[in-house]
Amino acid sequence: MPIVKTLLLLYLRRYPNRFRLSQLNFLSQYSWLQNVLAEIRTELFPDAKKQDETSLEAVEPTAPDAEVLQILAADIRGRRGTYHVDQWLYQRGHGYLFQGSQTGMDRPVVVKEYLLNQQFYNPQELRDRQDTFEKLAGITLADGRIQDLRVLCPLEAIADTHASHRCYLITAAQDAAPNLRQCLQTRSLPTAPTVRHILLHVLQTLELLHQQKFRLPSGKTRVGLYHGNLSLDSVLWVDPSENSPSNSPDPKPNHNNPDNWSQHAYVYLTDLALWEDLFAPPTVSSPSTTSANAPFQDDLKALGQIGFDLLMGQPDSTADPLDDAVWHTTPPLLKDVVERLLAISPPFASAAAARLALLRFPEDDWVPNAPPDSDADTAEQRSPRWWLFLLILGGLGLLVGMIWAIWGRSPLMARSQSPRTCCLDEIEAVPSGRFLYTFIESGSWEYVWRQTGIGKRDWTLKDHFRQAYPNMDLVGQTSVSVEEAIAKVQTQAVDFAIIPQLGPLPADLGSEAIAYDGLAVFVAFNYARRNQGLPSALNGQLSLEELRKLYWGNVTNWLALGASPLRVQLYAPTNREAREIFEQLVLNGQSLDDPLDGFDSTTIKTADTFEMLRSIIRDFEQPGTSSPAGSIGFSHLSRIFGQCSVYPLAIDQDDDGQSAIQPLVLQDGASIQPQTDLCDRKGTYEPDTRLFQTEVYPLAYPLIVIYPRDNSLPPIGSKFVEAITTIEGQWLLEEGGVVPLEPIDDSVGQPRLDTP
């Protein structure tokens, strides 16, 4: 080990201090190096002790004034119990945290005290704020289910009846856990896998917040909530393995564990803007009220800033994310995700899309680029490779060579150097026997699986599998919803399921993506004699917000959207899968069958996809009527892109009219336009695979295979994924109308398809 220690010192000293710490923390993810790195840390950073003292001072809370501390040792009475205030903790956000307990139950709680500034409000306004606080502070799922959202939801909100400027929020003991700001001040720089772990946890919580239907203490319900106050202060690090009370932060940095961010910790969100903003000074505007973005996008952008600060290793980093130099040790995949969260690159359409982008690559692929040369002297120091030969002579050349082989290769290169298996019949160890699987009735998979003429003659995808695996009998059965399909896999009624990815999955299920599909929103197609055509009048696009207004009944005439003076006729497919996806991606979880107050859902006509296409044309061209309808519908893109009776609209995520995404492109890569003659050019346009693979198209979604995480069962689910993601399998899926996981190189030629 002395040789390793010497070589590590030589290697790390080549970097300036600002790069050296990042490199050391990256190397610390290898357990066999951790003890050596702990030994050389003080040699590399002789001022570490002084920095630790500075860090300790930074996290030491400043004692509040007597006004705040009045509640110490007091009992606060609420509707659900009495709470004794034991100890002052620190200030967070607009309130002050105290450790307490619920009397009679000996249950530890956190009491957060809010003080309204009496200079800004008269007595009546103070009472109104208290009343609003009690009505808003707290959320539960509207259907009564108990689910850990990893949000610190208040146990009780209490307005002080004796002091109109005081309010108290009672939360679980985890609310006293260290937040990410405190962790950055007391722990080592988090590694890329740690940042990924944090982002995944927060994105999963945001998925649920943004999509579920919640009930407030007032009894009112809301479909989808945004956090609105995401920051390093409102994200908590809850580590069950830490023994300190309430998991509170240890002010002494632990350098014996270079990455003391446990991968077994949980990330909780706290301090939602829903109630926290009630106590913001009136002179300070809340981000949720000043932002031009949709609230859900603001949450993603705030999370991007959190991720960036974690990677930079300091709260409120002044580094410029547009400067490539600051990303020197960040893996390209993680850099791409954080840039999209920050909206530097095309933003994610949803928290679900961002989370899927993180899950698409295993942790082993998150390997950073080598840092750029900081100056000419550093570059000169890097050129000699004498230390590599020394390693070889020392008997460690192979080991270090492996490290550099991984280091010097980007994840994308690594993936490209592992070519996919060519054909279905090349997959080994395929289980024999009869296996059950399920898919959504009339959904994307059933359409592809049963389509004829895939690959050759009148063959279906099932025929290709039967030829490749004669001893494997796949028996499909339909489910009416994604929820039912998941339940069948969990109860082992089936061996696996193929479903659209709409949200987080239960922890006992594994999942892998096999292809992409999307929804298309369409209106009657333009042609020369058709006056008042909607494609041209809408400039070929709609925003998600406009689409919501249409299907929520807020717009009944196209003139309100700046288009032709036609009455709106809404269509929805009978297909349950398409409806469920539309409800999640467009309507924020609101059911088409359970509309908002004041809107009659019977005004939405239902039909199967092909009948819907015919009806939309008939509505516009009704003979003998003075008020033709401008009809609009939606369905799976895989079912409509080969026809020309309707025009698929581009979808604008940001409602700015500048960033609408058209899912169909011509052979030259140009997007179709309202003036494009789709009938004349049939067969020359197709889905833009890049928009689906990167999920830039807002209505794109992955098709995934889910299966039990149980090694005692035959691995039929994972083997099916292995087969369908071969070059042949992906080519067959593309023939069936869905988008493959990666572009299929036409230069390779069509995969082998043996004639029966």
N, C-alpha and C positions, 0 to 999 in steps of 0.2 A: 504493500500500500504506500510506502514512502515514495516510490516512483510515480504512482498515480497522483499523490499530493503535489509533488514537484511539477509534474506536467500540467496539472490543473492551474497551479499558480502561474506558470509561464503562459498558459493559454489565456487566462482571465486578465492578466496584467496588460495584455495587448490592447485592451479596450479602455476608453476613457471611463471615468467613474459613472457617468450617467448611463452608459451601456452595460457596465460591468455587473451592476446589481440585477438587471434584467436577465443577463446570461446566467448568473449564478442561480437565480430562482428557477429558471427554465431547467437547468441541469438537476435541480433538487427533486424533480419528479421521478428520477431514477433512484430507487430505494438503496441500491448498493453504493451510491455516491454520497448519500446524505451525511453520514458520519464524517467523511473527509471534508465535505463542504462546510460543516459546522466548525471544524478545526481551523480551516484557513480563512473563515470569515473575518476574524479580528485582524489577521495580517493584511487582508485586502481592504478593510475599512477600519483603520485605527481610530477613527473618531466615532465609532459605533456607540460607545458608552455615553458620550456627550449627546449623540442624537437620541438615544433612548430616554435620557433625562428630559430633553426637549419635548419628545413625544408624550412623556408622562405629564408634563405641564400642560400640553395641549388638550389632553382629555380630562384633566381634573376639573370637575364642574364648579362654576362660581356660585357661591351661596346666594340665594335670592333674598329679597328684602322681607321685612317682618309681615307685610301685607300678604305675601304668598304663604308664609309659614304658619299663618294663623290656624290652619286646619290640622297641624301636627297633634297627635294624641286625641283628636276629636272623633266623634262618631257621626257618620253621614247616613241619614235615613232615606231609603228609597222604597219603591213599591215592592221590590223583590227581596229586600233584606236590609240589614244595617252593616255598614262597613267602617272598620276602625283604621285610622291613618297612623302608620307606624314610623315611617322613615322617608326623608327627602332623598330623591334620586338625582334627577337633573332636569333641565328644560329641553323640550323637544317640540319643534314647530311653534304653535301659538299657545301651548299649555305647559304645565309643570307636572312632572311625574313623581308620585309618591308610592312607596311600597305599603300595602295594607292587607287586611284580611276580612273575610265575611264572618261576622260574629255568629256564634251558635253552630257554625259549620266548620270552623277552622280551615277555611279554604283561602289560600293566598290569592290576592288580587292586586291589580295596579289601579291607582286612583289618579286620573289626570284632571288637574284643576285648570279651568279657564277663567280669566278675568277680563270682562268687557271694560273698555276704557270709558269711564263716566263723563269724560270731557266731550266725547263725540255723540253721546246718545242721551235723550231725556228719559225720565223714569218709564214712560209708556213704551218707548222704543226698546229699552232694556228688557222689559217684561215680554215684549213681542219676540225678541231674540231668544229669550229663554224658552218660550213656548215652541218656537220653530226648532230649536235644538232638541227638545224632547220628542218632536214629531219626526225628525230626520235621522238622528244618531242611532243607527242600528239597521241591519238588513238581515232578512232570512229568505230562503227560497220560497217562492209563492206557493209551490205545491206541497209544502210542509216537509219535504225530505231533509234529512240531516246529512250534510256533506261538508267535509273539511275543505273549504275553499282556500285555505292558507291566507285568510284575511283575518286580522284581529278585530272581529266584530264586537261591538260593545255589549256587555252583559246588561247594562242599564245606563240610561242617561238621566241625570238628576239636576233639576234647577233648584238653586238655594232659595227657599221661601223667605228667608230673613235678609238676604242680600241680593238685590236684583241684578248685580253685576257678576255674580259667581255661578258657574256651572261645573258639574263633575261628570266625568266619563269613567265608568267602571269596566275594566277589561280583565282578561285572564292574565296569569302571572307571566306568560311569554312576552307580554308587551314591554317588559323591562329588559328583554334580551338586548345585546348590543346591536346597534344599527351598523350599516356598512361604513358610515363615516368613522365611527369609533373603531371598527375593525381595521380600517386602513391606517389608523394612527397607532395601533397597538400590535399589529401583526406584520408578517412579511408581505412582500408584493405578491398578490395572487397570481398563480400560473394560468395559462390559457384554459386548461381543463376546468379550473375552479371558476373562472369567469363564465365559461360555457354552462357549468352547473347552475350558477346563479341565474343566468339569463333564461335557462330552460324552466326553472321553478317559477320565475316571475311571469313568463309568457303563458305558462299553463294556467296560472291564476287569472291573468288578464283575459284569456280565452273564456273562462267561466264568467267573469264579471261582465264581459262585453256581450255575452250571448244569452245568459239565463234570465229568467223572470223573477224579480225580487219583490218582497213585501216590506214596506217601511213601517216603523212603529205607529204611524198615523193610520195604517190600514190600506193606504194606496199602494198600487203595484207599478213597477217600472220594468220594461223589457230592456235589458242591457244597462249596465252602469259603467261609468268610467271612473278611474281612480282620481285623476285630476291633480294629484299632489305627489307624484312619484319623484323621489330624490334619494340620495344616499341616507338621508335622515329617516325616511319612511319605509325602508326595507330592512327587516330584522334578520339577524343570523342566529337561528335557534339550533344549538348543538346539544343533543341529548347526552353526549359523552362528557360534557363539561360539568363539573360538580359544583361550581360556584352558584350561590343562591340566585334564582331567577335567570340563571345563565348569563349573568351580568359580565361586562367586559373586564378581562384581567389587564390592568394598566401596565404590566411589565411585559415587554416583548419577549417571546420565547424563541431564541435563536437555536435551541437544540433541535427544533423541528422547523427546517427552513420553509416548509409550506404548511403552516399551522391552520389551514382552512380545511376542516374535515369534510370529506366527500359524503359523510353520513348526515351532515347537518341539513336542516330545512330552512327555507327562506319564506318568511311571512311578510305580508304587506300590512301597514297600519296607517292611521291618520288620513282617511279618505277626505277629499275636498268637500264632499257632501255635507259634512258637519265642521270640518276644520276651517273652511273659509268663512264660517259665520263669525269667527273671532279675529279675522284679519283686519287691521286698521282700515278705515274707509278711504284713507289716502293711498292705500296700496291696492292695485288692481290684481285680481287673481288671474293666473295664466289661463284658466279655463274660460274666462270671460273676455280676454283680450286676444286670444289666438284666432287666426283666420282658418286654422285647420279644423277638421272634425275632431271631437273630443277623443275618440279612440286613437286617432293618429297622434294626438298630443301625448297620450300614454306611451305609445311606441317610441316617439322621439325622446321623451324623458328617459325611457329605459336605455335608449342608445347612448345618452349622455352618461348614465350610470355605468354602462359597460366601458365607455371610453375612459372615464375617471379610474375605474378599477385597473384597466390595462396600463394607464399612466402611473398608477400607484399613489395618487394623491387626490384628496377631495378638491372639487371645483378646479380641476386642472386648467391651466392657461395655455396648454399646448393646442396647436391648431390641427384639427383632424384632417384638414385639406393638405397638410404638409406630409408627404410620404415618409419623410425621415423619422417622424414620431412613431411610425408603425414598425420599426426595425425588427422587433422580436415577436411581433404578432403574427400568428399563422394566417395565411391568405384567406382561408375560409372564414375565420372569425372576423377578420378585418372587413370582409365583404358583408357579413351579417350586420355588424355594428354600423357600417356606413349606410346600409339600407335603413336601419332603424333611425339613424340621424337624418335620413332623407337627403344625404349627400348623393347617393345613388338612388335609382328608382325605388320608392318605398314599398314595403310589404302591404298587401291588401288587407291584412288582418293579423292579429296575434297568432292565429292558427298557422298562417302561412310562414310567419317568422319562426315559429317553433319547429315546424316541419323542416325548414332550411337547416336548422341546427341539428336535428335528429338524422338528417339524410346521410351524414358522415360520421363514422365511429370516432371515438376519442383518439384512437391511434393515428388518425389522419391529421390531427391538429398540430402539425409540426411547423415551427416558425421559420421564416426566411433568415438567412444570416444577416447580421446588422450591416448597414452600409458603412463604408469608410468614412470616418469623421474628418480626416484631413490627410494630407500627403504623407506625413510622418507615419500615421497609422497604417496607411496602405503599404509603405515600405516594410513595416514590421511584419505584415501578413504574408509577404511574398516568400520568405524562406520557409522551407518545409522540413528543416533539420529535426524539428521536434517529433515529426511523424516517424522519421527513421529511428529516432531514439526509442520511440514506443515499440517499434518492431523489434529492435535489438533487445528491449526489455521484456519481450514475450507478450506484450499487450497490444501489438499492432492490429491483430484481428478484431479485438474488442473495440478499440478506438476507431478502426476503419468502419465498423458497423455504425457507430455513432455518426460519423461524418457522412456515411452513405445516406443515412436517414436525414441528417441536417441539410445536406446540400441539395435535396430533391424536394420539389414542391409537391403537395398532395395531389394536384391534378396530374403531374408527371407520373407519380407513383401509380395512380389509377390507370393511366393510359398504358403503362408498362405491364399491366396485368390484363391481357386481352380476354374478352368474354369467350365462353365456350361457344362453339359454332352452332351445334345442332341439338335438337331434343334428344336424339338417341345416344348422345355422348355423355349424358348425365349418369353417374354411377350410383349404385346402392339405392335404387328407387324401391320403396316398399311395395310388396305384392299384396293383393287382396282388394276388398271392396271398401271404399272410403266415402263418407258422406260429407258434403260441404254445402254451404248456403250462400245465397246472393239475394239482392233486393229484386222483388218482382218487377219486371219490365224496366229494370235499371240498366246502367251502362254495361255491366258484365253480361247479363242475359242477352242483350242485343248483340254483343260481339260473339259470345259463345255459340249462339244458335244461327248466326248468319251463314249463308251458303256462299260458295264461290270464293272461299278464302284459300289462297295458295294455288288451287287448281280445281278444275271441274266443278262439281257440286259439293265439294268437301266443306265441312264445318271445322272449327278449331278443335272440337271434340274428336273428329275423325283423325286429325293429326296426332293427338295424344294417344288415341287407341292404337294407331300404327306403331308409334315410338315405344309405348309401354303396354304390350299386350296382356301382361299379368296384373296391371293396375286398373281397377274399375272405379272411375270417379262418378258418383251419383249425386246430382245436384237437386236441391230443393229450395223453393223460394221462401223469403221472409217478407213481411209487409213493411218493415222499417229497419233502419240501422240498429235501433235499440234492441229489436227482437233478434237480429242476427248476432249481435254481441252476446246476448243472453244465451243463445243456443251453444255458442262456443264455450262460454263459461261453465255451463252445465254439462258439457261434453255430449250434447245431443247430436252435434256434428263435429267433424275433425278440424275444419277450418272454415273461414268465411271470406268472401271478397266483397268489400264495401267501399264507399267513398269515405275519405278522411274528413270528418266534420268537427272533431274536437278531441280532447284527451281521452285515452283508453284506460280501462282498469289496469292496475299494476300486474295482475296475474296473466296478462295477455301479451304476446309478442306480436310485432307487426313489421311488414316490409312493403314498400311501394313497388308496383309492377308496371304502372302506366299512368297517364293523365287523361282526364276529360274535362269538360267545362260546360257551362250553360251558355246558350245563345239567346239574346233578346232580339226579337225581330218584328218588323212591320211589313206591310205590303210593298213589293218591289216597284221601283220606278220604271217607266218606259216612256217613249216620246209622246204618246197620246194621253198619258195619264196626268191630268192636272192635279194640283194640290198634293202631289206625292210627298209622303212623310220623310223618306230618306233624305231628299234634297232640302226640305223645309227644316229638318233637324240637323242639317249639316252632317248627317250620317252618324250622329252620336247622341247619347244620353248620359247624364251623370247618375251615380248611385242614388244621390239624394232625390233627383227627379223621378227615378224609378220607384223609390219608396213612396213619394207623394202620389204617384199614379195608382199603385196597388194598395195604398192606404185610403184611397178615395178623396184625396185633397185636390186633385186635378180632374175635372170632368170634361174639359175641352182643350184640345191641343193648342189653341190660341194662347192659353196661359203660359205655355212654354215657348212662345215665340214662333210657333209653327202654323200650319193651316187651320182655319176655323172649322174643325171637324170634332164631333163628339167622340169621346174616348170609349172604346169597347175593350174590356180586359179579358184575356184568355189565360188559362192555366192548364197544364197537362193533367190527365188523370194519373199519370205516373207518380207514385208516392215518393220515389227517390228524388226525382227532379224537384218536386214541391218542397221536400225537406231541405234540400241544398239551397234553394231559392230563399226559403225562410231564414236560414242561417246566414248566408252571405249577403243578402239584400235587406231583409226585413228585421234584422237584429233579433231573430228568434221568435218574432210574432207569427202566429199561425195564420195561414190563409183562410182556415176554417173558423178562426176565432178572431175576427177583425176588431179594430179599434172602435170605440164608442161612436155611434152616429154613422157608421158605414155598413151597408147591407152587403154581405159577402155573396149573395145570390146575383149581384151584378157582374161577378166574375164567372164567365162561362168556362166549362171544363170539357175537354175533348182529348182523344189521343192525338199524338203529334201530327200525323198526316191529315186527319180530319181538321185539326186546328189550322193547318196551312191553307186548306181549301176554304175554310170559313172566313179567314182573314181577307182573302181575295174577294169572296162573295160580298162581304160587308162593305167593301169599298166600291164595288161595282154593281150595287143593287139597282136593277132597272126600275124606272118609274118612281124613284124616291128623291126628294129634294135635300135630304140630310144624310148622306152616306157617312158611315162610321170610319174613323181612323183606328183600326184595331191593332193591338199589340199582344204578343204572347212570348213564351219562353219554353225551351226544351233543351235536351242534351245536344251539344254542338255536333257530336258524332252522327246524329240522325238527320241533320238539316243542311250540312255544308255542301252536299252534292246536288241540291235542287236550286231552282231559280225563281220560285214564286214569291218568296219573301226575301227581305234584306236584313242580314244580321247587323245590328248597330254596334258601333264602337262604344265602350264603356269607360267613363271618366271617373276615376276614383276620387279625385280631389275637388271636383265641381268647379274647376277653373277654366274649362273649355280648351285647355292647352295640352292636356296629357291623356286624352282619350285613347284607349287601346283597342284596335281592331283585330279580332282573333284570326281573320282569314287573310291570306296573302296570295298574290299571283306567283307564277313560277320564277319571275325575276326578283322576288322578294318584296315588291311594292304592295302596300295594303290595298284591298279593294276600296272603291269609292262609290258614292251614290250613283255616279254616272257610268260605272262599270256595267256592261251588259253581261250579267251572270249566265243568261241562257246561251248567248253566243259563245261564251268562254267556259262553258261547263267542262269540267275535267282539268282546267288549267289553274285552279286555285285550291288551296288546302289550308288546314290550321297551321299557324306559325308556331312550330315546335318550340322555338326559343322562349316564347311568351308563356308557354305552359311549364316548361322545365324550370324556368326561373320564377314562375308564379307571378309574373308581372301583370298578366291579364287578371282582373279582379274576380272573375267568376270561374277561374280554373281551380281544379281540385285533383288530388292524387287518388288513384284506385289502389287500395292496399289489401294485402292478405293478412288476416289475424288468426292466431292459433294459440293454444294453451302453452304456458311456460312449464312444461312437465316432461322431464327426461324419460319418464317411464312409458310414455306414449310413442307410437311410431311417428317419425318426423315428417309426416306427409305434407304438412303445411309449408315447412321450410324447403322441402324437396320440390314442391310445386313452384315455389318462387324461383328456385334455382333453374328449373326447366323453362319457365315462361320468360325469364330474363336472359336466356341465351339469345344469340343473334337471330336464330330462326324464330324463336318465340316472340321476340320484339317485332320482327318483320311481319309475322302473322297478325299481331295485335294492330299494327299500323294498317294492314290491309283491312282489318275489321272496323277501322274508323277512329280508334283512340290514338293518343300521342305516346310514342315510346319514351322510355326513361332518358335515353340519349339519342342524338342524331344517328341514323343508320347510314354509314358511308356507302353510297351507291357504287363507288369504285371497287369495293370488295366483291360486288356481284351478289345475285340472289342466293340465299342459303340453299343448301341441298334439299330438294323436295323429291323424294323417290316416288316413282309412279307405282301404284299398287298393282 
